[in-house]
Amino acid sequence: MLNLRLQQWEKETENGVDSANFYRTHLGKETLQSIFSLQLIDTQYSKTIDKLFAFIASIKQQGFTQNELNGEIKRLTQLNEKQLNIRSGSLKIADDLITSVANKQVVLSVNDRYELNKRFLSQITLADLQRTLNQTLALKAKLLLITQPLPQKSLPFDVAEIETRWNNAMEMQQHQWDEKKQIEKLPHLTFNTGSLSQEKYWDRGDIYEFRLSNGSKLIYHYSDKTPNQVHFRAVTQGGLRSLPDKDYHLLRTAVNVVDETGVGELSLSTVNQIFSRDPLVIATVIDDDKQGFTGVSKPKDLENLLTLFRLKLRSSPISDLALEKYRRETRDYFKQIDLETQFMQAVSKLRFPNIETVYTQKQALQLAFDKNQLSNAYQRYILDKTDFTYFIIGDIELNQVKKLAERYLASIESKTQIRHFVPTIIHTPTQSFIMNGLKEPRADVEIYLTADNTWRAEQKYLFNILADIVQEKLRLILREKVSGVYSVNSWFMQDVHTPQIEGKIEFSCDPHRVEELTHLTNQVLDDIVKNGIDENLLRKKLAEQHTQIRREFDSLVSVASIIEESYWQQDNPDAIYTYQHLDQLATKATIDALAQKALKKSGRFVSVLKAASY
């Protein structure tokens, strides 16, 4: 209930608050902390502190309303009913058991917990809430923590003054809380209902393919890996690398500001108000080679999520508030760029010369974008390309999906555009790059690896195994043998439409030992290229990869991504099952050949960020 009030309070722009939340957490077994967490628009701390104290004091003096309590009890009652039928996963059960043992609590069965919650919810009164709030506010141990942007400035108050302000706010008569009327419904949308027909059913993965009457494809898979959750995605070709260079940053900014404004004609605050009890979000996603929308909901809310999706496709307004927030954050970003960011900008410029990336944005250009430019870019590149492939994956029955798809998806006009993906070609500098200036006595070493390669689906797992082998070999030498690093990380990857493998090895060390440890790293890589990998280590990493794959398939988020990725790569679910042939694919000969290509000396580029005095 505090958070619902804070949602309304933070919208009052004179508060200078971007977001406000309240939560309670345990510190050890016997200590509970209650926290008001505020993200501020500016550094007018005194004004915001007074506003927050007044907000808290108004609830202390006047309490909550019966309408607020009734609404929250209704929400919690519905949640209690749903949880009665939700099966807990092994991790949740383990967490509950650990907490129970640590605190010497009785482990409640699902039915006992349901009955207790039901009884408590029927007995809670406004007086109970007020008593709990008063007990919390009466605690003597209070801490005001402020995180400042750079450069740090002296605060215009001390502990004694803050205590005085708190006491004054609690004693002063506060204004009556203005309980806004809750908006309960989305606008009614009128459109023709389409149709769908089943094209394929893949028995091995229980995956359905439907063709909608507008020509789009719908992929459906039932999964209760996360009970009571459904993932929706609408994906089409396009992306940032299909645009003219001049529009790269324009569209990235447009996606940010349009989503921050709201959903079509509905402001973000209105959407949050409608779904304040069960938050619901539809977000724009854009990668280098694809774009679209994504959302997550409960099965009962999927219709609302699809309604938001249809609203999103109707228009791309940009509010003054969202644009000003973007400009403020942009100014803050450029004002506070640290040495690590400067280092990444320099490295990116060397590896991607004359190519727009996230590191090439310029402040003057970013701040010059206006509402018309941004809205038109979103309309042109996002809303005017709607030849989607849809994915509905999760704990929802087929018949419900078919009805919703006919109403909300099959009737969408399928707009196409001819846009060609242009892959970024990674350049490998022949000289190492060193930047000085770290204030700490350390060095960050990054070794980038690049090689030409034809993409194949099964190499995803081979890249992981090679990275694990390289990481293990380097750990044994750099940490265990010469005690030069605390840890070392490595990875390799290749996107479906790109012609190169990209990899990275990174570690931190004493600045005096950069040359030594870099030399040892190159020796390890040279040895793998020349002599191949150790078969015992391969078997170990292969077993670890199987364990990791099993974990991925236990996660609904991962399952949804794996299905989408397979269809994106080859328009069928075959790539999902590549792991079943991993033992035959990940042979010593195969990994050796991959290592000879990915680790070759001509594809290595060393970059170092280190302290100024070394």
N, C-alpha and C positions, 0 to 999 in steps of 0.2 A: 504493500500500500504506500509505503514511503517512496518507492521507485516510481509508482504511477503518478504521484504528486510531483516528483522531481522531473518527470518527462514534461509535464505542463509548465513547471517553473523555469526549466532551461530554455523554453521557447521565448520567454520574455527577454528580448534582445538587450534591454538595459542592464541585465544582470552580467553581461560579458562572459557568459558560460556557453561553451560549445557542447559539452555533455556532462551529465551529473548522474551518479549512481550511489546506492547504499548497499552495503553487504556486511555480513558477519562471518568471521572465521575463527577457528580455534588456534590458540598458541599453546601447544602442549596439551596436557590432559585436562587442566583445570582452569585455563584462562581463555576468555572469549573476548575478541575485539570487534567493535562496531565502527565502520569506516564510511564516511562520506567522501567520495572521490570525484573531484571536479577537474575537467579539462577546460582551461580558460582561453578566451579569444585574445585577450591582451594581458598586460602585466599590472593592471589596476587591482592589486591584491586587496587593499584596504576596502574598496567598494564592494568587492565580491564577498569578502569575509563578513562584512556587515549584513549583506543580503542573505547569506547562508544562515547566519545566526538568527536573523529575523524570521526566516522560513522555519527553522527548527522551533523557535519560540512560539510561533503561531500554532503549531501542532500541539505543543505542550499546553498552551492556554486553552485551545478550543477543541482539541482532539480531532478524530476522524468523524465522518458522517456515517449514518446507518446505511446509506446507499453504497458508500465505498466498501463497508464491511460486507454487505450482502453480495456485492459483485465479486469480491475476493473469495468468499466462502463458496459461492457458486462455481468459480473456476477451480478451486482446490477440491471440491466434491467431485467434479467431472474428472479431474486428474486422478483422484483416488480410485474411481470406478475403472478407469483405463488401466491403471497399474495392476489391478487385480488379475488381469489377463495377459500381462506382459511377462515373458520368460526372461529371467536374468541370465546374462552370459557368464562364463567362468571367471572373467576378470572382475566383474561386478561382485560376484559371490566372494571371491578372494579378498577384495577390498573390504567388504562388510565383515568378514571373519577376522581380518587383521584389526579393524577398528574395535570389534567386539572384545577380542582378547586383550588388547591394549588397555581398554577402559573398563574391563570386567563387566561388560554389559551382556544381557540376555539376547541371544539371537532370535528375532521374531520370525515366525512363518509369514508367508504372504497374506494368509487369511487373518492372522492376529494383527498384523500391521494395518490391514484394511479396516478391521473393526475398531481398533484404537483411533485411527484417523477419523473415522466416521463419527465416533463418539465425541472426540475433541472438537470437531468442526460444528457439531450441533450445540456445543456448550459455550463456545467463545463469545464474549460480549465486548462492547466498546470499553467498558470499565477494565476488562482484562488487558486490552491493548494499551490503554492510558497508563495503567500501573506499570506495565513492562517498559514503556517509553520513559516514564518518570524515573524508574530505577536505573535505566541506562544513562540518562542525562545527569543523574545525581552523582555518578562516579567521579572521583577526584582525579583519577589518572586520565588526563586529556593531552593529546599531542597534535600540534599543527605542523604539518610537513609541507614545505613549498619547494618545488623543483623549478629552478630558474633557467631561462635561456641564456646563452652567452651574449654579451659579457655579463658576468655576475655583478649585481648591485646590492648595496646595503639596504636592508628592509627598513621602512620608516616606522617600525613599531617593535616593542620588545614583549617579553612574556607577560609582564605586569599589565601592559596596555591591552593585550589580547584578553586576559582574564577579566579586566574591567568591561571591555566591550561585550563579552559573553554575559556577564551578570546584568549589564544594562539592558541587553536584548531580552533576557528572560523576565525582567521586571517590567519593561515597557509594554503597554497595551498594543498588541499587534492587530493589523487589519484582518477582517473576516476573510477566510479562504473563499475564493471565487470558484465554485465547482462548475467547470464547464460541462455543457451537455455532451454526453458521449455520442460520437458518430458511430453507428452500429453496422451500417451496410455499405457495400460498394455500389457505385452507380449501376443502374440497369443497362445492359448492353443488348442491342438488337442486331442480329445478323442471321443469315441463312445457315441452316444446318447442312453439313456435307455428309459424305458417306465414306466407308472404308471397306476394303476387301483383303482377306488374308492371302499373302503370296507364298510364304514359307513358314514352316515350323521346324526348328532345329531341336530334335529330341535330346541330343547329347547335352545341350546347355539349357533346355527348356526356354528357348528364345523364339518369340513370334515376330514375324515381319509383316506389316500391313502397308498397303498402298492407299493413300488418301485420295479423295476425289479431286484435290487440287494438284495432284502429281507428287506430293511429298511422301517420304517413307517414314513409318513409325516403327521403332524397335521397342518391344516390351519384354521384360523379364521379371518374374516374381521372385522376391528374395526377402526373407525375414531375418537376415543377418543383424539388422538393427530394427527390432520390432517397432511398428507404428511410425515408420518413416518411409518417404518416397522421394526419389530424386527425379527432377525433370530437367531435360536439356534440349535446346534447339541449336543445331550446329550447321554452318554452311561454309563453303570455301570463301576465301578472301584474306582478311588479316592485314596487318600493318605492312608486310612486304609485298602487297599487291597494289600499294598506293604510290603516287608520285612522292619523291623525297620531301617536297615542301609541305605535304599534308601529314607526315608521320607524327609529329608532335601535336599538330592540330587535332587529329582524331583521338589520340591518347587523352588529351585534355578534354575533348568533347564528351567522351565516354564517362570520365570522372565527374564532370559538372552536371551532365544530364541525369546520371544516377543519383547524384547528391540532391538534385532538385526534387525528384519524386518519381512517380509512375504515371506518365502521360499527363492528363489533366489534374491528377491528384498530387498535392504536395507531399513531401516526405513526412511532415508532421501529421498530415491527415491519415496517411497509410499507417503510421505508427499508432495513431489513436484508434483506428478501426481494429487493428490487430494487437492492441496493447496487452491482452491476456495471452495470446499465442502469436508471437511475432512471426511475420511472413515477409519474405524479401524475394524479388526477382531482380537479378543483376545482369548487366551486360558483360560479356567476356570477349576479349580480343587477343589473339596470339599472332605470331608472325604469319601463319598460313591459314588460319580459320577464325571464325567469329560467331557470335550468337548470344544466347541467353541461358542462364542457369538458375535453378531455385530448388529449395528443399521444403517439404511440408509433411504434415501428418496426412494419412489417407483421406480423412474427412475434410481437409482443407485444400485438397488438390484442385477442386473446382475454383476456389478463391484464387489460388496461385495462377491458374490458367486465365482467370479473368484479369488479373494484374498483367499477365503476359499480353493479352489482347489490348489492354489500355496502353501498355508500353509501345506497342506497334503503331498506335494512332498518331502520336505527336512527340516532339522533342523540345518542350519548353525549358528555359533556363531561368531560374529565379535570381534576383539581385543578391539575395542572401547567399546562395550557393556560389555565385561568381565571386563575390567578395571574400568568402571563405577560401576559395581556391587561390585568389590573388594574395591573401594574407599568408597562407601556408607556403606559397611560392616564394614570397619575399623572405619569409623566415628560413626557408631551405637554403637560399643563396647566401643569406646573412650568416648562417651557421655551418657552412660547408667545412668539414674537418679535413685533416690531412689524409685520412684513410679514403675519403671520397675523392679527393684530388688525385690520389694514387690510382684509384680505379678508373677515373676519367682519362688519365694519361695512358694507362695500360690499354684501355679500350680503343683509344685513338690510334695506338700503334698496331693493334690487332685487326681493327676494322677501319682502315683509312678511308676518308671521304664517304663514310656510311653513317646514316642517322641511327643513333642508339639512345637508350635511356640516359646515357652520360653526355650527350651532345646538346642538350637543351640549353638555350640562352635566355637569361632573365628578361631582357627587353622584349624578345619575341613572345615568351610565355605570358607576360603581363599585357601584351598588346592585343591578344585575342579578345574579341567582343562577343556579345550574346548571339548576334546574327551569324557570325562566322562559325561559332561552335555548334549552334543549333542546325545550321545548314549542312555542316560536315556530318553530323550524326544522322540527319535525314538522308543525305546522299549515300553515305557509305554503309550505314547500318540498317535503317528502316526501308531503304529501297532495294534491299537484297534479302528476300525472305524465302528462298528456295531451300528450306531447312530439311535436315533429317532430324526427327524427334526421337528422344529416348525417355521412356518412363520405366523406372527400375525401382523396385522396393516392395513394401508390404501392402499391396493393393491388388484386388482381384481383377481378372481379365475382363469380365463383363462391365465393371465400373470404368475401366480404362477405355473400352470401346465406345461407351456412351459419351464420355467426356471428350474423346478424340473427335468423334463425329460432330459434336457441337462446337468445340473451341479451336480445333486444329485444322480439320478438313475444309473449313470455310475461309481460311486465310488465303488471300491472293498471293500466289507464288511469283514473286518478282525476281528476275534474274539479271545479272550483270556479267559482262565479259571482263574479268580482271585476271591478270597473269602474275603468278607468284614468282618473285625474283629472289633466289636464295642469297644469303650473305656469304661471301667467300672470305674465310679467315686467312689473314696474312701472318706469317711467322717471321718476326724480325731476326736478323742474324746476330745482333748484339744484345747482351743483357741490358735490362733497364734498372737503374737504382735511383731511388728517391730518398733523400735524407730529411730529417725533421721531427721524427718521433721524440716525444719528451721522455718516454720510458726507455730504460736500457734494454731494448729488445729489437729483434728484426723479424719481419714477416716475409717468408720466402714463398713465392708462387711459381711453379713450373707448369707452363701450358704445353699441351701436346696436341698436334693437329696432323691429320693424314687424310688423303683422298680415299674414298671408299664408296662402294655401291651399297645402298641401304638394303638390309634384309631383316624381317621381323624377328627371327630367332636370335639375332645378335644382341638384342636388349639384355638377355640373361648372360650372354657371353661377356658383354662389357662389364656387368656387375662382378662376375667371377674374376676377370682379369684385374679389375680395380681392387678387389679384396686381396688377391695374391700380391699385387704390387705393394699395397698398404702393409700387409703382413711382413713382407721381406724388408721393407724400409723400417718398420717398427723394430724388427730384430737388430738391425744395424745401427740406426740413428739413436734409438732409445736404449735398448738393452746392452748393446756392445760398447758404444762410445758415449752414452749418457748425454746426448746433445739436444734432445727434444723431449717434451712431455708427451706429445701425440703427433701423429701424421695422418693426413686424410688424402684420399684419392678417389676420382670418379672418371667414367668415360660415358659418352652418350652420342647419339646421332638421331636427328629428327628425320621423319620419313621423306621429306622433300628436299633434304640437304645432301650435298655431295661429299661431306667431310665428317670424319670422326673428330670429336672434341673431347679433350681430357684435361685433368688438372691434378697436380700434387701440391699440397700446401702444409707448411709447418712454421712454428715460431721458435726462435732460438736466441742465444747470446750473439750480439752483433759481431763479436770477434770470430765467431765460428761459422759465419755464412759461407765463406769460400770452401772450408773443409767439408761441411755437411752437404753443400751442393755438389761437390766433387764425388762424395760417397754415393749420393743419390744417382748421379749419372753412371757410376760404376755398377750399381745394382741394375739399372735399366739396361745398360750394355750387356751385362751378364745374362739377363733374361732373353734379350734379342739373340745373343750368340748361342747360348746353351739350352734355351727353353726353360720351361717351368718344372718344378719338382712335382712328381706324380702324387706323392703323399699329401702335399699341400693342396693340390687340385682336388683330391677326394674330400679333404676336409672342407674346402670352400664350396664344393658342390653340395655337400650335405647341409651346410649353412644356408645355401641359396634355396634349397628345397624347404627348409624351415621358414625362411622369409616369405616364400611364395604361399605357403599354407596360411601364414598370418594375413597376407594380403587378401586371400579369398575368404577370410573370416570377417572382413570389414565391408560394409555396404558401400562406403565411399570408394574403396578400391575396386570393388566389383563393377560399379557403375563406370568408373574410369577405364577399366580394362575392356569392357564391352564397347564403350564409345571408341576407344583407341583402335580396336580391331576393325570396326566398321570404317573408321576414318582412313585406316591404312589400306584396306583391301575390300571394303564393302561386303564383308561377311564375318562370321564369328570364328573363323579358323585360327586366327592368331591367339585367341584366348587359350587354346590348348597346346601351345608350343612347349610349355613347361613339361608336358607329359613325355616329351622326347628329349628332355634335357640331358639325360645320361648318355644318349647316343650322340647328341650334338656337341657336348662339352668334353671332347676328347683332348688328350695332350697335344695331338697334331693340330687340332683346330685352334686351341688357345695359343699354341706356339706361333702359328701363322698370323693370328690376330695381333699378338704381341710384337712380332717383327714389323708389322705395318704401323701399329699405333704408337710404339715406343721408339721409332727410329730417330736417330740423332738430329737429322735435318728438320724434324718437326717440333723440336723443343725450343721453348722460349722462357728464359728465366727473368723474373721481375722481383725486386727486393725493396721493401720499405723498412728503413731502419733509423735508429736514433742519430741525431745530428752530429754528435761528438765522436762517432766511430767511423 
